[in-house]
Each structure stands twice: as C-alpha cells, then as structure tokens.
Amino acid sequence: RPGEAGGLVSGESDLASGVAYDLKLIYQHRLKHTAYNMCQGPFGRASTQTDFICIQSLDGVVTIYENEVQSYACYLPEFLLPGPIAYCRQLDAIFTASSARFVQCYRY
C-alpha cells in the first residue's frame, strides 16, 4: 500500500549466525511502463540527504519518483532499446546511451 511505513526487520532464526532478516514493504508504485533498469540519487537537489529513483522502461520512458510521488516522466529521444543508466553526483546528472551510440547526459 502506498505510504505504508516499514523497513528491514531482524529476527531470531535457526541459522548458524542466529539472525534472519525479513523485508517489510515501505511503499510501492504501480508502473505504467515495463521497467528495465533504474538508478538513484538526489537529482537536482545534490545538497539534500534524500535520494530519488529514476526508472528507465523498455519503451524509452524515464520516470522519476521523489519518495512516494511520481514527479516526472518523459520519453528519451532517439530511443530503440534500453541501455545502461547511471547517476553522477559530481555533475548532478543522469547518463545513458542512445540507439545512435551516443552517451547522453541529462539534468533534472
């Protein structure tokens, strides 16, 4: 459920280490496009402690989520197939590659 609080919870187990972990859902989004890959970073707010999520879909849509809210979505130009995507904190930019074999840099 969107907005539900949670986190990684430790608990006792019969494992040799004696500790097991359970995943607890914090929040989720129903995606409108099939996701291929993602990166995370502050995206335009490099001075903050909060990271956002950038998801690249199979059909070329880049969607940015700021915590529980979708804040931005657009189609990448000259898109054919999804490729690598990465965030560079020093430049506060997202890097990807186009189907024309160019490295592209975007700011949010």
N, CA, C and O atoms as a DFTB+ gen file, in Angstrom:
432 C
 N C O
     1  1       0.840      -1.186       0.000
     2  2       0.000       0.000       0.000
     3  2       0.878       1.241       0.000
     4  3       1.829       1.310       0.779
     5  1       0.593       2.215      -0.842
     6  2       1.403       3.425      -0.884
     7  2       1.426       4.133       0.468
     8  3       0.401       4.260       1.138
     9  1       2.610       4.587       0.851
    10  2       2.752       5.360       2.068
    11  2       2.862       4.550       3.335
    12  3       3.025       5.120       4.414
    13  1       2.778       3.236       3.237
    14  2       2.859       2.408       4.439
    15  2       4.296       2.399       4.953
    16  3       5.228       2.147       4.189
    17  1       4.477       2.671       6.240
    18  2       5.816       2.697       6.824
    19  2       6.319       1.282       7.035
    20  3       5.530       0.357       7.228
    21  1       7.632       1.116       6.999
    22  2       8.207      -0.206       7.213
    23  2       9.703      -0.145       7.118
    24  3      10.290       0.930       7.247
    25  1      10.339      -1.281       6.894
    26  2      11.779      -1.335       6.752
    27  2      12.273      -2.749       6.876
    28  3      11.479      -3.689       6.903
    29  1      13.574      -2.911       6.953
    30  2      14.203      -4.207       7.114
    31  2      14.193      -4.560       8.590
    32  3      14.697      -3.799       9.417
    33  1      13.628      -5.696       8.921
    34  2      13.439      -6.076      10.311
    35  2      14.248      -7.329      10.591
    36  3      14.170      -8.295       9.832
    37  1      15.031      -7.331      11.679
    38  2      15.777      -8.536      12.037
    39  2      14.972      -9.343      13.034
    40  3      14.179      -8.810      13.809
    41  1      15.198     -10.636      12.991
    42  2      14.505     -11.529      13.909
    43  2      15.350     -12.753      14.164
    44  3      16.292     -13.019      13.418
    45  1      15.042     -13.484      15.176
    46  2      15.799     -14.687      15.510
    47  2      15.467     -15.804      14.526
    48  3      14.360     -15.869      13.992
    49  1      16.446     -16.683      14.292
    50  2      16.270     -17.790      13.379
    51  2      17.139     -18.951      13.829
    52  3      17.952     -18.809      14.743
    53  1      16.970     -20.090      13.191
    54  2      17.790     -21.253      13.482
    55  2      19.050     -21.294      12.629
    56  3      19.764     -22.297      12.642
    57  1      19.337     -20.233      11.890
    58  2      20.540     -20.181      11.069
    59  2      21.783     -20.190      11.956
    60  3      21.708     -19.873      13.144
    61  1      22.911     -20.550      11.379
    62  2      24.163     -20.616      12.134
    63  2      24.512     -19.265      12.757
    64  3      25.066     -19.219      13.855
    65  1      24.197     -18.171      12.073
    66  2      24.505     -16.840      12.611
    67  2      23.519     -16.431      13.702
    68  3      23.822     -15.558      14.514
    69  1      22.346     -17.054      13.726
    70  2      21.346     -16.735      14.733
    71  2      20.456     -15.563      14.386
    72  3      19.550     -15.236      15.152
    73  1      20.694     -14.904      13.222
    74  2      19.885     -13.746      12.847
    75  2      19.336     -13.962      11.443
    76  3      20.049     -14.407      10.544
    77  1      18.080     -13.646      11.273
    78  2      17.454     -13.678       9.953
    79  2      16.808     -12.320       9.720
    80  3      16.505     -11.596      10.668
    81  1      16.603     -11.985       8.468
    82  2      16.007     -10.703       8.131
    83  2      14.748     -10.907       7.316
    84  3      14.674     -11.800       6.472
    85  1      13.769     -10.080       7.576
    86  2      12.531     -10.061       6.817
    87  2      12.415      -8.724       6.124
    88  3      12.787      -7.698       6.694
    89  1      11.904      -8.714       4.903
    90  2      11.641      -7.465       4.197
    91  2      10.231      -7.010       4.505
    92  3       9.294      -7.808       4.469
    93  1      10.076      -5.739       4.806
    94  2       8.767      -5.166       5.055
    95  2       8.553      -4.051       4.032
    96  3       9.403      -3.174       3.878
    97  1       7.432      -4.084       3.343
    98  2       7.118      -3.110       2.309
    99  2       6.972      -1.715       2.915
   100  3       6.216      -1.519       3.866
   101  1       7.705      -0.743       2.354
   102  2       7.608       0.646       2.808
   103  2       6.573       1.381       1.961
   104  3       5.633       1.965       2.500
   105  1       6.737       1.355       0.651
   106  2       5.732       1.855      -0.274
   107  2       5.977       1.251      -1.635
   108  3       7.051       0.708      -1.893
   109  1       4.991       1.341      -2.508
   110  2       5.112       0.799      -3.852
   111  2       4.350       1.680      -4.829
   112  3       3.449       2.428      -4.447
   113  1       4.729       1.578      -6.093
   114  2       4.066       2.320      -7.155
   115  2       3.660       1.334      -8.243
   116  3       4.424       0.425      -8.566
   117  1       2.482       1.499      -8.806
   118  2       2.088       0.707      -9.965
   119  2       2.672       1.412     -11.187
   120  3       2.303       2.547     -11.489
   121  1       3.577       0.743     -11.882
   122  2       4.254       1.338     -13.025
   123  2       3.365       1.278     -14.264
   124  3       2.665       0.293     -14.496
   125  1       3.406       2.356     -15.058
   126  2       2.619       2.414     -16.288
   127  2       3.361       1.790     -17.461
   128  3       2.755       1.476     -18.485
   129  1       4.678       1.609     -17.316
   130  2       5.525       1.039     -18.358
   131  2       6.374      -0.064     -17.727
   132  3       6.673      -0.015     -16.534
   133  1       6.759      -1.050     -18.524
   134  2       7.572      -2.154     -18.013
   135  2       8.992      -1.664     -17.731
   136  3       9.679      -1.186     -18.633
   137  1       9.418      -1.785     -16.499
   138  2      10.733      -1.284     -16.080
   139  2      11.853      -2.153     -16.632
   140  3      11.719      -3.372     -16.734
   141  1      12.958      -1.509     -16.987
   142  2      14.149      -2.218     -17.439
   143  2      15.280      -2.087     -16.419
   144  3      15.871      -3.085     -16.007
   145  1      15.575      -0.854     -16.019
   146  2      16.625      -0.640     -15.022
   147  2      16.361       0.664     -14.284
   148  3      15.414       1.387     -14.594
   149  1      17.208       0.953     -13.308
   150  2      16.995       2.153     -12.503
   151  2      18.304       2.630     -11.898
   152  3      19.290       1.894     -11.847
   153  1      18.295       3.864     -11.445
   154  2      19.395       4.421     -10.670
   155  2      18.787       5.321      -9.601
   156  3      17.593       5.620      -9.638
   157  1      19.600       5.746      -8.664
   158  2      19.095       6.591      -7.582
   159  2      20.091       7.705      -7.297
   160  3      21.295       7.568      -7.514
   161  1      19.543       8.822      -6.798
   162  2      20.360       9.986      -6.455
   163  2      19.463      11.150      -6.097
   164  3      18.240      11.026      -6.173
   165  1      20.043      12.293      -5.705
   166  2      19.226      13.448      -5.322
   167  2      18.631      14.215      -6.507
   168  3      17.723      15.019      -6.294
   169  1      19.094      14.008      -7.741
   170  2      18.535      14.579      -8.970
   171  2      18.128      16.038      -8.844
   172  3      16.952      16.328      -8.621
   173  1      19.049      16.941      -8.980
   174  2      18.745      18.364      -8.941
   175  2      18.778      18.964      -7.555
   176  3      18.660      20.179      -7.397
   177  1      18.934      18.144      -6.572
   178  2      18.992      18.609      -5.183
   179  2      20.200      17.971      -4.508
   180  3      20.082      17.353      -3.450
   181  1      21.359      18.128      -5.132
   182  2      22.568      17.433      -4.693
   183  2      22.952      17.745      -3.251
   184  3      23.697      16.981      -2.637
   185  1      22.462      18.845      -2.705
   186  2      22.828      19.215      -1.332
   187  2      21.943      18.533      -0.285
   188  3      22.206      18.655       0.911
   189  1      20.895      17.815      -0.717
   190  2      19.994      17.180       0.240
   191  2      20.463      15.770       0.580
   192  3      21.316      15.205      -0.104
   193  1      19.907      15.221       1.623
   194  2      20.213      13.861       2.051
   195  2      19.282      12.840       1.397
   196  3      19.512      11.637       1.520
   197  1      18.241      13.293       0.710
   198  2      17.229      12.407       0.152
   199  2      17.581      11.994      -1.267
   200  3      17.883      12.843      -2.105
   201  1      17.544      10.695      -1.541
   202  2      17.741      10.190      -2.891
   203  2      16.391       9.864      -3.512
   204  3      15.460       9.446      -2.823
   205  1      16.300      10.060      -4.815
   206  2      15.118       9.730      -5.573
   207  2      15.440       8.554      -6.480
   208  3      16.600       8.152      -6.582
   209  1      14.428       7.996      -7.142
   210  2      14.609       6.844      -8.014
   211  2      14.276       7.245      -9.446
   212  3      13.250       7.876      -9.697
   213  1      15.144       6.878     -10.378
   214  2      14.916       7.096     -11.806
   215  2      14.784       5.717     -12.454
   216  3      15.700       4.899     -12.362
   217  1      13.651       5.455     -13.107
   218  2      13.391       4.162     -13.733
   219  2      13.326       4.346     -15.243
   220  3      12.595       5.199     -15.745
   221  1      14.098       3.535     -15.958
   222  2      14.061       3.530     -17.417
   223  2      13.230       2.321     -17.849
   224  3      13.475       1.203     -17.396
   225  1      12.255       2.541     -18.718
   226  2      11.373       1.452     -19.139
   227  2      11.838       0.854     -20.465
   228  3      12.715       1.400     -21.136
   229  1      11.239      -0.269     -20.826
   230  2      11.571      -0.948     -22.079
   231  2      11.192      -0.135     -23.307
   232  3      11.769      -0.335     -24.376
   233  1      10.225       0.784     -23.176
   234  2       9.796       1.589     -24.322
   235  2      10.368       3.003     -24.315
   236  3       9.904       3.855     -25.072
   237  1      11.374       3.268     -23.469
   238  2      12.084       4.541     -23.515
   239  2      11.572       5.630     -22.609
   240  3      11.982       6.782     -22.750
   241  1      10.702       5.313     -21.694
   242  2      10.215       6.316     -20.749
   243  2      11.130       6.342     -19.526
   244  3      11.465       5.301     -18.961
   245  1      11.521       7.536     -19.134
   246  2      12.269       7.734     -17.885
   247  2      11.309       8.366     -16.894
   248  3      10.716       9.410     -17.168
   249  1      11.160       7.728     -15.740
   250  2      10.242       8.207     -14.711
   251  2      11.020       8.436     -13.428
   252  3      11.819       7.593     -13.020
   253  1      10.786       9.579     -12.789
   254  2      11.460       9.898     -11.525
   255  2      10.426       9.922     -10.414
   256  3       9.376      10.554     -10.523
   257  1      10.757       9.214      -9.344
   258  2       9.925       9.172      -8.145
   259  2      10.657       9.865      -7.013
   260  3      11.798       9.528      -6.699
   261  1       9.998      10.831      -6.405
   262  2      10.507      11.500      -5.210
   263  2       9.729      10.942      -4.035
   264  3       8.603      11.359      -3.762
   265  1      10.342       9.994      -3.345
   266  2       9.708       9.284      -2.235
   267  2       8.431       8.612      -2.718
   268  3       8.508       7.717      -3.560
   269  1       7.277       8.998      -2.229
   270  2       6.030       8.336      -2.592
   271  2       5.357       8.920      -3.826
   272  3       4.281       8.456      -4.201
   273  1       5.951       9.919      -4.469
   274  2       5.272      10.648      -5.538
   275  2       6.040      10.547      -6.858
   276  3       7.255      10.741      -6.893
   277  1       5.315      10.241      -7.952
   278  2       5.928      10.330      -9.274
   279  2       6.011      11.804      -9.628
   280  3       4.988      12.486      -9.693
   281  1       7.223      12.303      -9.857
   282  2       7.376      13.733     -10.091
   283  2       7.622      14.090     -11.550
   284  3       7.427      15.240     -11.942
   285  1       8.053      13.115     -12.369
   286  2       8.404      13.455     -13.743
   287  2       8.424      12.194     -14.591
   288  3       8.774      11.120     -14.102
   289  1       8.046      12.318     -15.868
   290  2       8.155      11.223     -16.828
   291  2       8.291      11.808     -18.223
   292  3       7.618      12.783     -18.559
   293  1       9.162      11.217     -19.042
   294  2       9.318      11.656     -20.427
   295  2       9.901      10.507     -21.257
   296  3      10.512       9.581     -20.723
   297  1       9.696      10.592     -22.568
   298  2      10.312       9.644     -23.491
   299  2      11.702      10.139     -23.861
   300  3      11.886      11.327     -24.124
   301  1      12.678       9.246     -23.883
   302  2      14.019       9.603     -24.333
   303  2      14.018       9.758     -25.851
   304  3      13.377       8.968     -26.544
   305  1      14.726      10.766     -26.386
   306  2      14.780      10.931     -27.842
   307  2      15.642       9.836     -28.477
   308  3      16.555       9.311     -27.841
   309  1      15.348       9.501     -29.720
   310  2      16.111       8.507     -30.482
   311  2      16.253       7.186     -29.739
   312  3      17.329       6.588     -29.717
   313  1      15.175       6.742     -29.139
   314  2      15.212       5.525     -28.327
   315  2      14.827       4.313     -29.167
   316  3      13.849       4.354     -29.915
   317  1      15.603       3.229     -29.041
   318  2      15.268       1.969     -29.687
   319  2      15.226       0.845     -28.656
   320  3      14.233       0.124     -28.556
   321  1      16.300       0.700     -27.897
   322  2      16.395      -0.314     -26.850
   323  2      16.934       0.325     -25.574
   324  3      17.747       1.247     -25.648
   325  1      16.502      -0.143     -24.415
   326  2      17.055       0.406     -23.169
   327  2      18.520       0.007     -23.015
   328  3      18.948      -1.050     -23.477
   329  1      19.257       0.860     -22.369
   330  2      20.673       0.593     -22.143
   331  2      21.048       0.959     -20.726
   332  3      20.185       1.076     -19.856
   333  1      22.330       1.139     -20.494
   334  2      22.766       1.480     -19.139
   335  2      22.260       2.854     -18.726
   336  3      22.047       3.732     -19.562
   337  1      22.073       3.023     -17.432
   338  2      21.692       4.319     -16.882
   339  2      22.409       4.469     -15.546
   340  3      22.467       3.535     -14.746
   341  1      22.954       5.664     -15.319
   342  2      23.712       5.893     -14.083
   343  2      23.596       7.352     -13.683
   344  3      23.418       8.228     -14.530
   345  1      23.698       7.604     -12.389
   346  2      23.676       8.966     -11.860
   347  2      25.085       9.350     -11.428
   348  3      25.773       8.566     -10.774
   349  1      25.515      10.562     -11.794
   350  2      26.816      11.093     -11.384
   351  2      26.571      12.238     -10.400
   352  3      26.068      13.294     -10.784
   353  1      26.922      12.027      -9.147
   354  2      26.691      13.018      -8.103
   355  2      27.509      14.287      -8.331
   356  3      27.024      15.385      -8.058
   357  1      28.746      14.159      -8.829
   358  2      29.604      15.326      -9.046
   359  2      29.012      16.292     -10.071
   360  3      29.148      17.507      -9.925
   361  1      28.362      15.767     -11.101
   362  2      27.742      16.609     -12.128
   363  2      26.247      16.795     -11.912
   364  3      25.609      17.577     -12.618
   365  1      25.685      16.085     -10.943
   366  2      24.247      16.066     -10.693
   367  2      23.514      15.793     -12.001
   368  3      22.628      16.548     -12.401
   369  1      23.899      14.695     -12.664
   370  2      23.355      14.373     -13.975
   371  2      23.145      12.869     -14.116
   372  3      23.793      12.062     -13.449
   373  1      22.217      12.518     -15.008
   374  2      21.926      11.127     -15.325
   375  2      22.512      10.829     -16.697
   376  3      22.290      11.579     -17.648
   377  1      23.264       9.729     -16.801
   378  2      23.885       9.320     -18.055
   379  2      23.193       8.079     -18.597
   380  3      22.819       7.176     -17.849
   381  1      23.030       8.055     -19.915
   382  2      22.510       6.874     -20.596
   383  2      23.111       6.850     -22.000
   384  3      23.872       7.744     -22.368
   385  1      22.771       5.836     -22.774
   386  2      23.274       5.720     -24.146
   387  2      22.085       5.648     -25.098
   388  3      21.063       5.035     -24.789
   389  1      22.233       6.283     -26.260
   390  2      21.158       6.274     -27.257
   391  2      21.372       5.128     -28.246
   392  3      22.448       4.534     -28.303
   393  1      20.330       4.829     -29.022
   394  2      20.462       3.786     -30.036
   395  2      21.385       4.222     -31.170
   396  3      21.829       3.392     -31.963
   397  1      21.678       5.532     -31.252
   398  2      22.630       6.049     -32.240
   399  2      24.066       5.956     -31.731
   400  3      24.978       6.501     -32.351
   401  1      24.272       5.276     -30.616
   402  2      25.577       5.030     -29.993
   403  2      26.236       6.308     -29.477
   404  3      27.444       6.497     -29.622
   405  1      25.433       7.179     -28.876
   406  2      25.941       8.365     -28.204
   407  2      25.709       8.233     -26.709
   408  3      24.670       7.730     -26.280
   409  1      26.665       8.678     -25.921
   410  2      26.436       8.797     -24.476
   411  2      25.708      10.119     -24.277
   412  3      26.142      11.155     -24.780
   413  1      24.602      10.080     -23.545
   414  2      23.808      11.274     -23.321
   415  2      23.763      11.592     -21.839
   416  3      23.761      10.695     -20.996
   417  1      23.728      12.891     -21.528
   418  2      23.735      13.367     -20.162
   419  2      22.523      14.271     -19.977
   420  3      22.293      15.187     -20.766
   421  1      21.742      13.999     -18.911
   422  2      20.532      14.778     -18.638
   423  2      20.557      15.281     -17.204
   424  3      21.079      14.621     -16.305
   425  1      19.981      16.469     -17.006
   426  2      19.778      17.007     -15.653
   427  2      18.303      17.119     -15.384
   428  3      17.507      17.364     -16.291
   429  1      17.940      16.936     -14.119
   430  2      16.548      17.011     -13.711
   431  2      16.353      18.246     -12.869
   432  3      15.242      18.512     -12.411
